[in-house]
Amino acid sequence: MLTTLGTSPTAFGVIMGAGGVGSLAGALFASRFTDRFGVGPVIIAGFAVSPLAQVPLLLAGPGHGWQIVLAAALAVQLFWATAAGVTQRTFSWGTSDLSHRVSLWTVNDALAVRC
């Protein structure tokens, strides 16, 4: 971006900062989106939107307008990537919590529960 598009270091930093804000927002809103839409749709949306949000980078040219578009695209990409990642990890831990707990039991503990 710095050489090909002529982006200044300051503009590059602002674009990266917008991505960071998008990622933070994705982490904060993941549980709300999961409660409203469900685990599967949030993960699928994240996996679908994240690569599609990189299309503007392929089309970008020099200028402030494209810098704004790239900042918004990166914010959207990292929002959905983080929301999907948080949802996936939360779901994975929630479904495997019992198996982790059971695997840590001793044989005597397991026999005592069955009796």
N, CA, C and O of each residue as an XYZ file, in Angstrom:
460
protein
N       0.819     -1.190      0.000
C       0.000      0.000      0.000
C       0.867      1.259      0.000
O       0.548      2.250     -0.657
N       1.940      1.201      0.732
C       2.772      2.400      0.831
C       3.407      2.755     -0.518
O       3.448      3.925     -0.897
N       3.892      1.765     -1.227
C       4.574      2.063     -2.492
C       3.633      2.016     -3.679
O       3.664      2.917     -4.517
N       2.806      1.002     -3.773
C       1.946      0.846     -4.944
C       0.834      1.883     -4.982
O       0.566      2.455     -6.039
N       0.190      2.136     -3.867
C      -0.931      3.073     -3.835
C      -0.527      4.466     -3.369
O      -1.342      5.388     -3.393
N       0.707      4.625     -2.952
C       1.172      5.931     -2.501
C       0.552      6.371     -1.187
O       0.411      7.567     -0.934
N       0.185      5.426     -0.364
C      -0.405      5.745      0.931
C       0.679      6.256      1.870
O       1.771      5.691      1.937
N       0.375      7.314      2.586
C       1.342      7.837      3.550
C       1.393      6.914      4.768
O       0.443      6.175      5.026
N       2.493      6.954      5.513
C       2.565      6.138      6.735
C       1.451      6.458      7.730
O       0.967      5.566      8.428
N       1.048      7.714      7.797
C      -0.031      8.096      8.705
C      -1.351      7.476      8.271
O      -2.089      6.938      9.096
N      -1.650      7.550      6.979
C      -2.888      6.959      6.471
C      -2.875      5.443      6.661
O      -3.900      4.844      6.988
N      -1.715      4.831      6.456
C      -1.596      3.392      6.673
C      -1.889      3.048      8.133
O      -2.575      2.067      8.418
N      -1.370      3.851      9.046
C      -1.636      3.638     10.472
C      -3.102      3.804     10.808
O      -3.639      3.054     11.622
N      -3.758      4.775     10.196
C      -5.193      4.980     10.436
C      -5.989      3.786      9.905
O      -6.937      3.335     10.547
N      -5.607      3.281      8.743
C      -6.284      2.109      8.175
C      -6.120      0.904      9.098
O      -7.083      0.184      9.361
N      -4.915      0.687      9.584
C      -4.683     -0.428     10.505
C      -5.436     -0.224     11.827
O      -5.945     -1.177     12.415
N      -5.496      1.022     12.279
C      -6.250      1.329     13.497
C      -7.733      1.050     13.329
O      -8.385      0.565     14.254
N      -8.273      1.355     12.148
C      -9.683      1.049     11.870
C      -9.911     -0.456     11.933
O     -10.948     -0.912     12.414
N      -8.943     -1.226     11.446
C      -9.045     -2.680     11.550
C      -9.052     -3.140     12.996
O      -9.799     -4.050     13.357
N      -8.227     -2.519     13.824
C      -8.197     -2.854     15.246
C      -9.507     -2.543     15.940
O      -9.972     -3.315     16.779
N     -10.105     -1.410     15.592
C     -11.405     -1.036     16.165
C     -12.468     -2.041     15.724
O     -13.314     -2.442     16.523
N     -12.425     -2.446     14.463
C     -13.376     -3.444     13.974
C     -13.221     -4.770     14.701
O     -14.211     -5.420     15.039
N     -11.979     -5.169     14.940
C     -11.720     -6.414     15.650
C     -12.222     -6.343     17.085
O     -12.836     -7.292     17.573
N     -11.972     -5.247     17.757
C     -12.463     -5.070     19.128
C     -13.985     -5.117     19.167
O     -14.571     -5.762     20.037
N     -14.619     -4.432     18.223
C     -16.083     -4.443     18.169
C     -16.607     -5.853     17.907
O     -17.615     -6.255     18.488
N     -15.936     -6.602     17.045
C     -16.355     -7.975     16.788
C     -16.285     -8.838     18.026
O     -17.167     -9.664     18.263
N     -15.237     -8.653     18.821
C     -15.106     -9.414     20.067
C     -16.189     -9.018     21.066
O     -16.730     -9.870     21.771
N     -16.504     -7.732     21.126
C     -17.493     -7.258     22.087
C     -18.922     -7.644     21.706
O     -19.746     -7.911     22.581
N     -19.220     -7.675     20.401
C     -20.584     -7.946     19.955
C     -20.828     -9.400     19.570
O     -21.949     -9.742     19.195
N     -19.843    -10.250     19.647
C     -20.003    -11.651     19.225
C     -21.108    -12.349     20.004
O     -21.933    -13.049     19.415
N     -21.134    -12.169     21.305
C     -22.155    -12.871     22.104
C     -23.556    -12.348     21.797
O     -24.510    -13.126     21.782
N     -23.695    -11.059     21.554
C     -25.014    -10.510     21.206
C     -25.491    -11.050     19.867
O     -26.662    -11.397     19.710
N     -24.572    -11.120     18.896
C     -24.940    -11.650     17.589
C     -25.288    -13.128     17.689
O     -26.217    -13.597     17.031
N     -24.545    -13.861     18.510
C     -24.811    -15.289     18.685
C     -26.164    -15.504     19.352
O     -26.908    -16.406     18.967
N     -26.486    -14.689     20.343
C     -27.785    -14.796     21.004
C     -28.924    -14.496     20.036
O     -29.978    -15.129     20.092
N     -28.710    -13.542     19.163
C     -29.780    -13.129     18.255
C     -29.914    -14.032     17.033
O     -31.028    -14.386     16.646
N     -28.784    -14.409     16.418
C     -28.827    -15.141     15.154
C     -28.449    -16.611     15.274
O     -28.780    -17.399     14.388
N     -27.768    -16.999     16.338
C     -27.332    -18.367     16.519
C     -25.854    -18.526     16.201
O     -25.253    -17.679     15.540
N     -25.278    -19.622     16.681
C     -23.850    -19.878     16.523
C     -23.481    -20.089     15.055
O     -22.549    -19.466     14.547
N     -24.214    -20.966     14.383
C     -23.895    -21.297     12.991
C     -23.907    -20.095     12.058
O     -22.938    -19.890     11.326
N     -24.971    -19.293     12.058
C     -24.993    -18.138     11.167
C     -23.877    -17.116     11.418
O     -23.368    -16.508     10.476
N     -23.502    -16.930     12.674
C     -22.415    -15.986     12.966
C     -21.090    -16.509     12.423
O     -20.319    -15.754     11.832
N     -20.822    -17.795     12.622
C     -19.576    -18.373     12.112
C     -19.563    -18.354     10.590
O     -18.551    -17.997      9.987
N     -20.668    -18.731      9.965
C     -20.738    -18.728      8.496
C     -20.594    -17.314      7.949
O     -19.890    -17.103      6.962
N     -21.251    -16.345      8.576
C     -21.124    -14.954      8.124
C     -19.680    -14.480      8.236
O     -19.171    -13.811      7.337
N     -19.032    -14.824      9.323
C     -17.631    -14.427      9.492
C     -16.731    -15.039      8.446
O     -15.860    -14.364      7.896
N     -16.937    -16.323      8.163
C     -16.110    -16.997      7.165
C     -16.417    -16.503      5.754
O     -15.545    -16.562      4.887
N     -17.630    -16.017      5.502
C     -17.994    -15.516      4.174
C     -17.571    -14.064      3.975
O     -17.021    -13.710      2.933
N     -17.827    -13.236      4.967
C     -17.557    -11.795      4.826
C     -16.063    -11.499      4.872
O     -15.585    -10.616      4.160
N     -15.336    -12.215      5.689
C     -13.915    -11.919      5.866
C     -13.130    -11.929      4.551
O     -12.422    -10.958      4.284
N     -13.214    -12.958      3.724
C     -12.474    -12.888      2.462
C     -13.083    -11.916      1.457
O     -12.357    -11.313      0.667
N     -14.402    -11.756      1.474
C     -15.034    -10.819      0.538
C     -14.643     -9.377      0.823
O     -14.624     -8.546     -0.085
N     -14.335     -9.080      2.062
C     -13.954     -7.716      2.436
C     -12.585     -7.337      1.887
O     -12.203     -6.169      1.951
N     -11.845     -8.289      1.354
C     -10.540     -7.975      0.767
C     -10.629     -7.576     -0.701
O      -9.631     -7.146     -1.279
N     -11.795     -7.708     -1.309
C     -11.961     -7.350     -2.720
C     -11.606     -5.884     -2.989
O     -10.957     -5.605     -3.997
N     -12.005     -4.930     -2.128
C     -11.610     -3.544     -2.406
C     -10.096     -3.347     -2.507
O      -9.640     -2.451     -3.218
N      -9.321     -4.160     -1.816
C      -7.866     -4.045     -1.900
C      -7.376     -4.375     -3.308
O      -6.392     -3.800     -3.775
N      -8.051     -5.289     -3.977
C      -7.682     -5.635     -5.355
C      -8.021     -4.521     -6.340
O      -7.364     -4.374     -7.371
N      -9.046     -3.741     -6.019
C      -9.515     -2.696     -6.922
C      -8.971     -1.318     -6.589
O      -9.126     -0.389     -7.382
N      -8.344     -1.167     -5.443
C      -7.960      0.144     -4.912
C      -6.959      0.860     -5.792
O      -6.114      0.256     -6.452
N      -7.091      2.155     -5.772
C      -6.151      3.038     -6.443
C      -5.687      4.104     -5.470
O      -6.095      4.104     -4.308
N      -4.846      5.004     -5.925
C      -4.384      6.070     -5.031
C      -5.509      7.056     -4.722
O      -6.459      7.200     -5.491
N      -5.382      7.710     -3.613
C      -6.347      8.746     -3.251
C      -6.999      8.503     -1.904
O      -7.016      7.387     -1.386
N      -7.540      9.589     -1.348
C      -8.156      9.531     -0.026
C      -9.436      8.706     -0.023
O      -9.745      8.044      0.968
N     -10.177      8.741     -1.114
C     -11.414      7.967     -1.187
C     -11.158      6.478     -1.011
O     -11.872      5.792     -0.280
N     -10.133      5.993     -1.691
C      -9.797      4.568     -1.562
C      -9.255      4.245     -0.182
O      -9.453      3.136      0.315
N      -8.583      5.184      0.436
C      -8.080      4.940      1.790
C      -9.232      4.764      2.768
O      -9.167      3.932      3.673
N     -10.273      5.542      2.584
C     -11.466      5.410      3.432
C     -12.146      4.069      3.181
O     -12.572      3.392      4.116
N     -12.241      3.693      1.904
C     -12.842      2.403      1.556
C     -12.032      1.259      2.161
O     -12.606      0.315      2.705
N     -10.719      1.332      2.071
C      -9.868      0.276      2.616
C      -9.963      0.199      4.139
O      -9.952     -0.892      4.710
N     -10.057      1.348      4.792
C     -10.214      1.346      6.255
C     -11.538      0.708      6.648
O     -11.591     -0.088      7.585
N     -12.601      1.051      5.941
C     -13.911      0.465      6.239
C     -13.919     -1.034      5.952
O     -14.462     -1.818      6.730
N     -13.315     -1.424      4.835
C     -13.278     -2.845      4.471
C     -12.481     -3.653      5.502
O     -12.879     -4.758      5.871
N     -11.367     -3.103      5.958
C     -10.574     -3.814      6.958
C     -11.324     -3.905      8.283
O     -11.265     -4.929      8.963
N     -12.028     -2.836      8.649
C     -12.813     -2.867      9.887
C     -13.906     -3.935      9.803
O     -14.124     -4.677     10.760
N     -14.591     -4.012      8.665
C     -15.646     -5.018      8.482
C     -15.045     -6.420      8.483
O     -15.580     -7.332      9.113
N     -13.933     -6.583      7.776
C     -13.290     -7.892      7.712
C     -12.894     -8.387      9.097
O     -13.200     -9.524      9.459
N     -12.225     -7.555      9.865
C     -11.757     -7.984     11.174
C     -12.889     -8.077     12.191
O     -12.806     -8.853     13.143
N     -13.951     -7.288     11.994
C     -15.131     -7.429     12.847
C     -15.682     -8.844     12.724
O     -15.866     -9.535     13.726
N     -15.944     -9.271     11.492
C     -16.561    -10.582     11.281
C     -15.594    -11.720     11.552
O     -16.002    -12.768     12.053
N     -14.325    -11.536     11.232
C     -13.344    -12.587     11.522
C     -13.230    -12.816     13.023
O     -13.159    -13.958     13.476
N     -13.212    -11.735     13.791
C     -13.115    -11.857     15.245
C     -14.407    -12.395     15.841
O     -14.372    -13.246     16.730
N     -15.552    -11.905     15.357
C     -16.835    -12.409     15.862
C     -16.960    -13.912     15.605
O     -17.407    -14.657     16.477
N     -16.566    -14.353     14.415
C     -16.627    -15.784     14.094
C     -15.635    -16.568     14.938
O     -15.951    -17.657     15.418
N     -14.443    -16.027     15.120
C     -13.433    -16.719     15.916
C     -13.823    -16.853     17.368
O     -13.659    -17.918     17.962
N     -14.339    -15.782     17.946
C     -14.775    -15.828     19.344
C     -15.937    -16.810     19.499
O     -15.977    -17.591     20.449
N     -16.871    -16.762     18.564
C     -18.025    -17.665     18.618
C     -17.582    -19.111     18.479
O     -18.051    -19.983     19.211
N     -16.681    -19.365     17.544
C     -16.209    -20.726     17.322
C     -15.486    -21.266     18.552
O     -15.717    -22.406     18.955
N     -14.628    -20.467     19.143
C     -13.881    -20.928     20.304
C     -14.789    -21.102     21.520
O     -14.614    -22.043     22.294
N     -15.749    -20.207     21.688
C     -16.689    -20.320     22.793
C     -17.548    -21.565     22.636
O     -17.766    -22.303     23.597
N     -18.031    -21.794     21.433
C     -18.855    -22.980     21.170
C     -18.038    -24.253     21.367
O     -18.514    -25.218     21.966
N     -16.822    -24.250     20.866
C     -15.956    -25.420     20.985
C     -15.679    -25.742     22.446
O     -15.725    -26.906     22.844
N     -15.397    -24.738     23.235
C     -15.113    -24.976     24.653
C     -16.372    -25.426     25.371
O     -16.313    -26.315     26.220
N     -17.510    -24.828     25.044
C     -18.752    -25.195     25.709
C     -19.161    -26.628     25.429
O     -19.698    -27.295     26.313
N     -18.922    -27.115     24.227
C     -19.312    -28.489     23.902
C     -18.296    -29.497     24.401
O     -18.636    -30.661     24.611
N     -17.068    -29.080     24.593
C     -16.058    -30.040     25.021
C     -15.737    -29.937     26.514
O     -14.882    -30.667     27.015
N     -16.407    -29.051     27.213
C     -16.145    -28.872     28.640
C     -16.390    -30.162     29.406
O     -15.580    -30.543     30.250
N     -17.491    -30.834     29.125
C     -17.801    -32.076     29.824
C     -16.748    -33.143     29.542
O     -16.312    -33.845     30.454
N     -16.345    -33.262     28.290
C     -15.352    -34.290     27.971
C     -14.008    -33.959     28.613
O     -13.284    -34.872     29.012
N     -13.658    -32.691     28.722
C     -12.418    -32.317     29.407
C     -12.509    -32.658     30.889
O     -11.555    -33.169     31.476
N     -13.642    -32.378     31.480
C     -13.828    -32.637     32.896
C     -13.792    -34.135     33.176
O     -13.161    -34.579     34.135
N     -14.468    -34.910     32.336
C     -14.507    -36.356     32.534
C     -13.123    -36.956     32.352
O     -12.758    -37.896     33.058
N     -12.349    -36.425     31.414
C     -11.026    -36.993     31.168
C     -10.065    -36.727     32.328
O      -9.035    -37.392     32.439
N     -10.388    -35.770     33.184
C      -9.531    -35.471     34.324
C      -9.908    -36.264     35.571
O      -9.186    -36.223     36.568
N     -11.016    -36.977     35.530
C     -11.419    -37.781     36.668
C     -10.504    -38.987     36.811
O      -9.943    -39.496     35.841
N     -10.376    -39.414     38.036
C      -9.662    -40.667     38.268
C     -10.641    -41.825     38.073
O     -11.849    -41.610     37.983
N     -10.134    -43.013     38.011
C     -10.990    -44.195     37.856
C     -11.924    -44.325     39.053
O     -13.098    -44.652     38.879
N     -11.437    -44.079     40.247
C     -12.283    -44.178     41.450
C     -13.416    -43.160     41.417
O     -14.539    -43.463     41.820
N     -13.123    -41.951     40.937
C     -14.177    -40.925     40.827
C     -15.263    -41.382     39.858
O     -16.453    -41.240     40.136
N     -14.854    -41.920     38.742
C     -15.814    -42.382     37.744
C     -16.658    -43.543     38.279
O     -17.861    -43.598     38.025
N     -16.038    -44.471     39.017
C     -16.789    -45.592     39.588
C     -17.744    -45.118     40.676
O     -18.842    -45.659     40.811
N     -17.340    -44.115     41.452
C     -18.185    -43.605     42.509
C     -19.434    -42.938     41.939
O     -20.500    -43.019     42.550
N     -19.329    -42.290     40.799
C     -20.477    -41.640     40.175
C     -21.455    -42.680     39.671
O     -22.666    -42.479     39.768
N     -20.969    -43.777     39.139
C     -21.831    -44.821     38.580
C     -22.552    -45.615     39.662
O     -23.623    -46.164     39.401
N     -22.002    -45.690     40.856
C     -22.593    -46.524     41.897
C     -23.703    -45.844     42.630
O     -24.295    -46.430     43.536
